[in-house]
Amino acid sequence: MAIAEDSPAAVEARIDQLYSAHAGWLRGWLRRRLECAHSAEDLTQDTFIRLLTARDRGGLALREPRAYLSTVAGRLLVNHYRRLSLERTYREALALMPEEQAPSPEWRLDLLETLQAVDAMLDRLPRAVRTAFLMAQLEGLTYAVIADHLGVSERTVKRYMARALEECILLME
């Protein structure tokens, strides 16, 4: 009995083939960019996990697998650096606080994890939705000003905000 080309077993077989043929190359590619073997290993695994969990499996029958893998890994690398930047900014803000007002280590960890979750949620939003949400929340702009800036109607901005706020609620749950 033949395995269907898009069956879970066929997909796993293609990913196994990709992993066997290209994981070492990808690990080296990431190591050169990160200068850290452990982080390169983590991001290599994350790249293949992303392939396993992807909705669109069409990318697994590749003519240029290294280009595809480096694109996926490159996006993960950007997220990695953004997370590091967020952590560094958070630590710098904490260092400026008077010692008697500094939060406990547990509270710091909880806050950092929450910041990372919010950052990941914002990253999943379409660019216009994310921009509208950040303009409203961080800059305090009105929907009319945001609409003008984005070149859309106020009604569209309201839909964007509803979508972003829905994601925030889901994150809180």
LINMO-V837085 format. One record per residue. N is the residue number from 1. SS is DSSP state (hx for helix, st for strand, lp for the rest). PHI is phi in whole degrees, -180 to 180 (NA if undefined). PSI is psi in whole degrees, 0 to 359 (NA if undefined). Layout:
BEGIN
n=[N:N]
ss=[SS:SS]
phi=[PHI:PHI]
psi=[PSI:PSI]
END
This chain:
BEGIN
n=[1:2:3:4:5:6:7:8:9:10:11:12:13:14:15:16:17:18:19:20:21:22:23:24:25:26:27:28:29:30:31:32:33:34:35:36:37:38:39:40:41:42:43:44:45:46:47:48:49:50:51:52:53:54:55:56:57:58:59:60:61:62:63:64:65:66:67:68:69:70:71:72:73:74:75:76:77:78:79:80:81:82:83:84:85:86:87:88:89:90:91:92:93:94:95:96:97:98:99:100:101:102:103:104:105:106:107:108:109:110:111:112:113:114:115:116:117:118:119:120:121:122:123:124:125:126:127:128:129:130:131:132:133:134:135:136:137:138:139:140:141:142:143:144:145:146:147:148:149:150:151:152:153:154:155:156:157:158:159:160:161:162:163:164:165:166:167:168:169:170:171:172:173]
ss=[lp:lp:lp:lp:lp:lp:lp:hx:hx:hx:hx:hx:hx:hx:hx:hx:hx:hx:hx:hx:hx:hx:hx:hx:hx:hx:hx:hx:hx:hx:hx:hx:hx:hx:lp:lp:hx:hx:hx:hx:hx:hx:hx:hx:hx:hx:hx:hx:hx:hx:hx:hx:hx:lp:lp:lp:hx:hx:hx:hx:lp:lp:lp:lp:hx:hx:hx:hx:hx:hx:hx:hx:hx:hx:hx:hx:hx:hx:hx:hx:hx:hx:hx:hx:hx:hx:hx:hx:hx:hx:hx:hx:hx:hx:hx:hx:lp:lp:hx:hx:hx:lp:lp:lp:hx:hx:hx:hx:hx:hx:hx:hx:hx:hx:hx:hx:hx:hx:hx:hx:hx:hx:hx:hx:lp:lp:hx:hx:hx:hx:hx:hx:hx:hx:hx:hx:hx:hx:lp:lp:lp:lp:hx:hx:hx:hx:hx:hx:hx:hx:lp:lp:lp:hx:hx:hx:hx:hx:hx:hx:hx:hx:hx:hx:hx:hx:hx:hx:hx:hx:hx:hx:lp]
phi=[NA:-81:-88:-61:-61:-107:-71:-55:-65:-68:-63:-59:-63:-66:-68:-58:-64:-60:-63:-61:-81:-131:-62:-63:-62:-64:-59:-66:-61:-70:-61:-65:-83:-95:57:-151:-64:-67:-66:-62:-63:-60:-71:-63:-63:-62:-62:-73:-65:-60:-66:-65:-99:-68:-75:-91:-94:-62:-73:-84:-96:-103:-88:-126:-63:-69:-65:-64:-63:-69:-67:-62:-65:-62:-65:-65:-65:-61:-62:-61:-67:-65:-63:-63:-65:-62:-63:-65:-62:-63:-63:-64:-65:-65:-65:-82:-77:-62:-55:-71:-101:-65:-72:-67:-58:-65:-65:-60:-63:-60:-65:-63:-64:-66:-60:-66:-66:-65:-59:-65:-63:-63:-65:-78:-74:-59:-53:-64:-64:-61:-62:-61:-62:-67:-64:-73:-80:-93:-102:69:-77:-77:-62:-64:-66:-62:-59:-63:-63:-86:73:-130:-80:-62:-60:-65:-62:-61:-65:-59:-65:-61:-65:-65:-67:-62:-65:-63:-63:-61:-65:-68:-73]
psi=[128:148:130:143:332:13:157:321:320:319:313:320:318:320:320:317:315:316:311:320:332:354:319:316:314:319:315:320:315:322:321:327:327:334:35:114:323:315:322:318:315:313:331:312:318:324:314:329:321:321:319:326:1:143:319:106:6:335:357:342:82:142:329:74:326:324:317:312:320:330:312:313:324:320:319:325:318:315:320:312:324:319:318:320:318:315:318:316:319:314:321:320:320:323:335:347:143:144:321:343:354:137:161:160:323:317:320:314:315:316:317:317:322:317:319:321:319:317:315:320:314:323:331:341:149:150:313:320:313:315:314:315:313:323:321:315:320:326:349:25:151:162:325:316:318:316:316:315:319:348:35:175:162:324:320:319:319:319:319:314:320:318:314:317:325:319:322:318:316:321:321:328:NA]
END
